[in-house]
């Protein structure tokens, strides 16, 4: 769990430092910074999606996962969590953007992606924290930028990093025999689709933001899809 603690701590520290210095930066520069971060997020998403070996897996998992998320109203729950955090810390946010929006966007940004998935799996199965340590350095820089552009909500997303990556690490340790390389690859690819959706939100490319949180179940569905697909193809 050392890698998880390092990653979540990096998000908290980076976000706070970015928020403190962000108040001294003109909105002209913070707006430009958010555009750059949106494009970088899209690039990371594309890089993860390209790694897939089964496009059908992405289509099925994203579709089914979104339906599950809509039924469970995950987006509403995550936003409610953001509002609770805003009630406790929002007054200290420094007036930079919307606290809840920053909290939700950054939580998804830092928790979804190939490094988050693969790093947590490696830590849980092999006790190797190297990927999460590398991610901590990258997230520290990103949190600085998000903190400057979006305020305290970016820093408070560290709690989601701690919970999600910690949960994945413990789960991977328990399910190690079932998590094949193929499953981890497809989980990262599906996570890449969510990052692309997040980038669309950050760049304000749609009138209504995509409810990315409702798509979160899709990231875990390859664990069921891959073995079922392999079983079916073995019968044909």
N, C-alpha and C positions, 0 to 999 in steps of 0.2 A: 504493500500500500504506500510505500515511500514515494513512488512515482506519482501516484494520485494526489498525495499531499503537496508535492512540489508543484504540480500543474495547477491545482486549485489556488495555492498560495501565490503563484505567479500572476494569475488572473486578478486576484484581489489587490495585490501590490501595484501591478501595472495600471489597473483601472483607477485606483485612488490617486496615484501620481499624475496620470493623464488628466483626471478631473481637476486637480489643483492647478496645474499649469494651463489647462484648457481655457480657464476663465480669463487668461491673459492673452489669448490668441483671438484674432479677428474672425468673425463668422465666415468671412470670405475664404479663409484657409481651412477652417473646420469643415465647411461644405465640400471643398475640393478634396479634403482628406476622406470624407465619407464616400465620395464617388470612387476614389482609388481603392478603398477597402471593399466596396461592392464589386468592383471588377476583379479584385484579387480573390474574393470569395467565389465568384463564378469560375475563375480559373482553377481553383482547388477542386470545385465540384466536377468540372469537366475531366480533370486529371483522374479523379476517382472512378468516374463512370467509364472512362476508356479502359480501365483494367478488367472490366467484366468479360466473361467468356460465354455468357448466356443472356442475351438481350431480353428473351422472354421472361426470365426471372425478374428483371427490373420492372417490366410491364405488369406482371401478375402481382408481385409484392407491393408495388406502389399503389395499384388499384385497390387491392384487398385491404392493404394497410390503411389507406385513406378512409375507406368505408368503416373500418373498425374504429379509427380515430374519431370520425364524425359521430358514430353511435355513442362512444364513450365521452365525447365532448372534451377531449384533452386540451384543445386550445383555450376553452373557457376556464379550465382548471389552472393552466399555466398562467393565464392572464390574471386570474384571481390571486394566485401566489405572488405575482408581480405587484398587484395592488396592496397586498398585505405588507410586502417589503417596502412599498412606497409610503404606506401609512407610518411605518417606523423610521424610515431613513430619508424619505422623499424631500423633507424640509432642508436636508443638507446637500441636495443634488446640485446646487450651484446654478440652477436655471438653464442647464444645458439639455434641451430636448425633453422628450416624454420618458419618465422613469420606467413605466411598465413596458413600453415599446423597446427601450434599450435593454431592459432586463431579459425580455423574451428573445429578442434578436441575438444578443450575445450568448445567452444560455445555449441556444441551438447552434450557433456558430462554433462555440468551443467544445460542445459535447458530440457533435455529429461530424463524421469524416473518417478517412482511412486511418489517420494517426490515432484518433481517439479509440476507434474500434480495435485496431491491430495492437496498439500499445496496451490497452486494457487486457486483451486476450493473452498477449505475451507475458504480462505481469502475473496474470492469474495462473497460466499453465506452467510457465518455465521460471517464474520469479525474476524475469528480465525487465528492468524498468528503463532501459536505455531509450526506447521510443518515447515514453512519457516524459523523460527528462528533456529530450530534444524538443518535444511539443511544448513543454513548459517555457523554454526559451522563446519559441516562436509566439506563443500566446501572450507572453509578457509584453512583447513589442506590439502585438495586435491590441492588447488591453490598454496600453498607453494611448494608442490612436483612438480607440473607441471611447475611452474615458474622456479624452479631450473633446471628442465630437458629440458624445451622447450623455455624459454626466455619470452620476453615481450608480445608475442602473447597470452599467457595464461592469463595475467592480462587484456588485452584489450577485452577479451571475456565477461567481465562484462557488456558491452553495450548490448550484445545479451540477457543476463540474465534479465537485466532491461526491455528490450522491450518485450521479450517473456512471462516472468512471469507476467509482468504488464498487457500485453494484455490478457492473460488467466484469470487473476483476474477480470479485467473489464468485459470480456465476460461472465465469470461464474456468475457475479452479475446480468447481463442482462438476462441470459438464465437459471437462477436458477431452475425454475419449470421443465425444460427439462433434466437436468443433474442428472439422477438417479445414484444410487450406482453401478448398473450393467455397465452403460456407463463409469463411472470413472474407474472402475476396468479394463475394456477392453482397455481403453486408456492407462492405466499404463502398461498393458501386451504388447501391441503393441510397446510402448516406450521401453520396455525391449528388444525386438528383435533388435531395432536400437542400443541399448547399446552393445549388443553382437557383432553386426557388427562393431561398433566403436572399441571394444576390439580387434577384428581381425586386424583392421588397425594399432592399437597401437603396436601390437605384430608382425607386418609385416608378417602375415601368408599367404598373397596373393601377387603375383608379382605386380598386379595393385590394388590400394586401392579401397574399396567399396565406391561408392558415396552415403554416408549416408544421406546427405542433400536432395537428390532427393527422399528419402523415408519419409521425414517429413510429407507430407499430410496424410500418413497412421495413424498417431497418432490421428487425429481428425475424421477419418471416422467412428469409433464406435458410434459416436453421431447419425449417420444416419443408420448404420447397425443394431444396437440393436432394435430400434423401428420397423424397417422394418421386421426383423426376427421374432419378437414377433407377429406382425400382420399376417405374413404368417402362422406361426405355429397355430395361433388361428383359421385360416380358415380350417386347415386340420382336 
